[in-house]
């Protein structure tokens, strides 16, 4: 499965990542690469917990775009 993730620069340094299709699924890392590795693990654990609870994994139907505007 594939999920869209949003990478944010953390105020205290490093990065944190959220998974919009999986409420409450977040991770962090000192670099973007580390944060992405960590969020893969978080997603796996999240999905494992859903399976253990007899729930289906949600589909990720989000498509993320960047939109430029003039201010």
ZIPE-V744038 format. One record per pair of residues at least 12 apart in sequence whose ideal C-beta (glycine too) atoms are under 10 Angstrom apart, sorted by sequence separation. I is the first residue (numbers start at 1). GAP is how many residues later the second one is. If there is no record, write none. Layout:
BEGIN
i & gap
I & GAP
I & GAP
END
This chain:
BEGIN
i & gap
5 & 12
6 & 12
15 & 12
16 & 12
17 & 12
26 & 12
27 & 12
46 & 12
5 & 13
6 & 13
15 & 13
16 & 13
26 & 13
27 & 13
4 & 14
5 & 14
6 & 14
14 & 14
15 & 14
25 & 14
27 & 14
28 & 14
43 & 14
4 & 15
5 & 15
14 & 15
15 & 15
17 & 15
27 & 15
3 & 16
4 & 16
5 & 16
12 & 16
14 & 16
15 & 16
26 & 16
27 & 16
3 & 17
4 & 17
5 & 17
13 & 17
14 & 17
15 & 17
22 & 17
25 & 17
3 & 18
8 & 18
10 & 18
14 & 18
15 & 18
17 & 18
24 & 18
25 & 18
27 & 18
3 & 19
10 & 19
15 & 19
16 & 19
17 & 19
1 & 20
5 & 20
6 & 20
8 & 20
10 & 20
14 & 20
15 & 20
19 & 20
22 & 20
25 & 20
26 & 20
5 & 21
14 & 21
15 & 21
17 & 21
18 & 21
22 & 21
25 & 21
3 & 22
5 & 22
7 & 22
16 & 22
17 & 22
21 & 22
24 & 22
25 & 22
9 & 23
15 & 23
16 & 23
17 & 23
19 & 23
23 & 23
15 & 24
18 & 24
19 & 24
22 & 24
25 & 24
7 & 25
10 & 25
17 & 25
21 & 25
22 & 25
17 & 26
8 & 27
19 & 27
7 & 28
22 & 28
7 & 29
5 & 30
5 & 31
7 & 32
6 & 33
5 & 34
5 & 35
22 & 35
23 & 35
3 & 36
21 & 36
22 & 36
3 & 37
5 & 37
21 & 37
5 & 38
21 & 38
22 & 38
19 & 39
21 & 39
3 & 40
20 & 40
21 & 40
2 & 41
19 & 41
20 & 41
21 & 41
1 & 42
20 & 42
1 & 43
3 & 43
19 & 43
3 & 44
20 & 44
1 & 46
3 & 54
3 & 55
5 & 55
1 & 56
3 & 56
4 & 56
6 & 56
1 & 57
2 & 57
3 & 57
4 & 57
5 & 57
1 & 58
2 & 58
4 & 58
6 & 58
1 & 59
3 & 59
4 & 59
5 & 59
4 & 60
END
